[in-house]
Amino acid sequence: MQAKRARASLLRRPMVQTLIASLICIVLGLLVGYIALLIINPAGATDAIISVLKNFWAYSKPEKQLKNFGITLVTTAPLLMCSLSVLFAYKVGLFNIGAAGQYVAGAGACLYCALALHLPWFVCLIAAMLAGALLGAISGTLKAYRNVNEVISCIMLNWISLYLVNTLLAPVKNPTGKDTYTLASQNPGGILPSMGLNELFNQKNVTIAIPIAVVMCVCIWVLLNKTKLGFELRATGLNKNAAKYCGMRDRQNIILTMAIAGALAGLGAAMLYLSDFEQWAVTQASVPAMGFNGIAAAFLGGLNPIGAIFSSYFIQHITRGGANVDMNMYCAQISDLISSVIIYMCGFVLFMKQFMNKRLDASEAKSRGKGGNAA
């Protein structure tokens, strides 16, 4: 009986529940992806799913493994920031689906400062954060003063920011293509410093964005759990009226929350584009998926800043691994299908945790009933 109670107590812990729920969602996502591969072409399904899981381990040479591991980390840093943006707002009772638009605003700001104004990297980084914060603050202000649902305002701002950024970056587009100029050719000082990480991973685009992203996770965790401001923000999210009654600035807290969330998403964009890993396509007609994937990463990580580090890496790991699938047997979009299915299953982490709690409650109630009958 004591062992059963100890096991139930362990399963009640939030971190344990998050880990179990995340693993279940990952397994289910891989299973659904594997079934899809079997339906399309059974002969190569097993090799394809293994390639997705291996990612950089699929390469035989250690230097190639290290290089592709570095590329995975490069794309993990911006996803991690978008994940932090979503979970920070969610902790305060807001659903920041506008992380995608704030990411776009950050990309436009940092690239314009770097390519058009030729400013140094740290100025471009700050500009990206300010642009994302401004976009987030607009949604927060509409929510605070006019009770406009943040989901609606964020979705609208996503598309507004996309076309504004396309227009803004048109003057710095490379005439020979649809993308903006590379930073290396126009403003090497706008590239984030590597501090030796590029040599370690044998990949020039590996920069200080990776350690900065991890530090930001720790800072957000401390802010939410160890500071007075974090307590006030969470209290406002739980019950705005009660927080106002206690003397907390409910409206200002909502605006501040969305501004911080926007700044995090904007910082994520700067981490990617200021590494010169890719350029902005000024003709694109869809919002980048990075901000939306941040939602999945946030929930897969249990809405915990530290958990988001691992969930963000996992999502980028399978996304990069999907590129190794044999395209002679499957179409080019199959890697996106597999990763999308797994990402979709990540949204069920909270549902899994609620299901576990209900099962534990039922088990405890049954045990108490048996104990009462025995007495």
Secondary structure, 3 states (H helix, E strand, C coil): CHHHHHHHHHHHCHHHHHHHHHHHHHHHHHHHHHHHHHHHCHHHHHHHHHHHHHHHHHCCCHHHHHHHHHHHHHHHHHHHHHHHHHHHHHHCCCCCCCHHHHHHHHHHHHHHHHHHCCCCHHHHHHHHHHHHHHHHHHHHHHHHHHCCCHHHHHHHHHHHHHHHHHHHHHHHECCCCCEECCHHHHCHHHCCCCCCHHHHHCCCCCCCHHHHHHHHHHHHHHHHHHCHHHHHHHHHHHCHHHHHHCCCCHHHHHHHHHHHHHHHHHHHHHHHHCCCCCCCECCCCCCCCHHHHHHHHHHHCCCCHHHHHHHHHHHHHHHHHHHHCCCCCCCCCHHHHHHHHHHHHHCCHHHHHHHHHHHHHHHHHHHHHHHHHHC
